[in-house]
Amino acid sequence: MTDQFFSLTTALFLLRGLGVTLILAVFTIVLSFILGAILGIAKFNGKGLAAKISAIYIDVARNLPLMLVIIGFRFMLPLPTIASGVAALTFLNCALIAEIIRGGMNAIPKG
């Protein structure tokens, strides 16, 4: 039984999964940082339509469960598997990064 677990087939399967995980992580981190910075700056300014839209988006995205978003993006959008995973994770993570950036900008005194 243990020799089936330590086989070459299992190792290759796990390495493929690691590759997919790394692809998801890299694309999600890059896209989340870019979009989160834009949303965080828009919310920090606090004026106009962009600030209101970003505030609503951040509040909604931060209160949705991760599994709901992943399943919703996978089965409701006509995207390939990896692209729907990147989109779902980016949707949630850019709201978190936006709040981090907004909080950091609020911590800096004016002047």
N, C-alpha and C positions, 0 to 999 in steps of 0.2 A: 504493500500500500504506500509506503513512504517513497519507494523508487518512482512511482507515478507522479508524485508531487515534485520531485527534484529532476524532472526530465527536461530535455532540451525544448520540447514543445511548450511546456509550462513557462520556462524562462523566456522564450520568444514572445509568448502571449503577454507576460508581465512587462516586458520591454516595450512592446507596442502600446500598452496602456500608459506607461510612463511617458512615451513620446506624445501621445494625445494630451495627457495632463500638462506637459510642458508647453505645448502649442496653445492650449486654452489659457494657461496662466500668462504667457507672454503677451498675447493679443489682448486679453482682458485688462492687464495692468496698464499697457500703453493707452488703450482707448479710454479706460476709466480715468486715468490721470488727465488726459486732454479734456474730456468732456466735464469731468469734475472740477477742473480749474475754471472753465468757462462758467459753469453753474455757480460755483462758489463766489467768484468775482461779481456775477450778476446779482446774487442774493446779498452780498456785502454792500453793494451800492444802495440797495433799498428803495430805489425810485424807478418808476415806470413799469411797463408791462413785463419786461424781461425779469425783473426782480420778483414779481408776483407769480409768474409762470414757474420760475425756478424754485420758489418757496413751496408751491403746491406740489411740483414734481418730487422734490426732496422729501416732503412730509409723506407723500403717498408711497414712494419707493422704499423708504426706511421702515414702513410698517407692514410690508408684504412679506410673507414667508418665502424663503429661498426655494423650497420644493414647488410651491405654487407657481412661481415665476418660471422656473425651469420647465415644468410640464406645460405651462401655458404657452411659452415661446416655442417649445418643440412641436406641439400638436396644433397650434393655431396659426403659425406663420409658415409660409412655403419656403423654408430655408433648409439647406443641408444640415446634417447632424451637428457638425463642429461649429458651423456658423450660428446655429440657434443656441448652442451652449455659450459661445462668446457673447452673443447679444444678451442673453439672460443674465449672465454674470456681470456684464458691463452695465446693464440697466440698474442693477442693485448697487454695485460698487462705486459708480460715479456719484451717486447720491451721498454715500459715506465720505468719499474724498472731498466732495463739495462742502460738506459740513466741517471737515478738518481744515480746509483752506479758509473758510469763512471764520472759523474760530481763531485760527492763527492771525488773520488780518484784524480781528477785533481786539486781540491781545496787544497789538502794537499801538502805543499812544499816538494821538494825532499831533502833528507839528513836528 
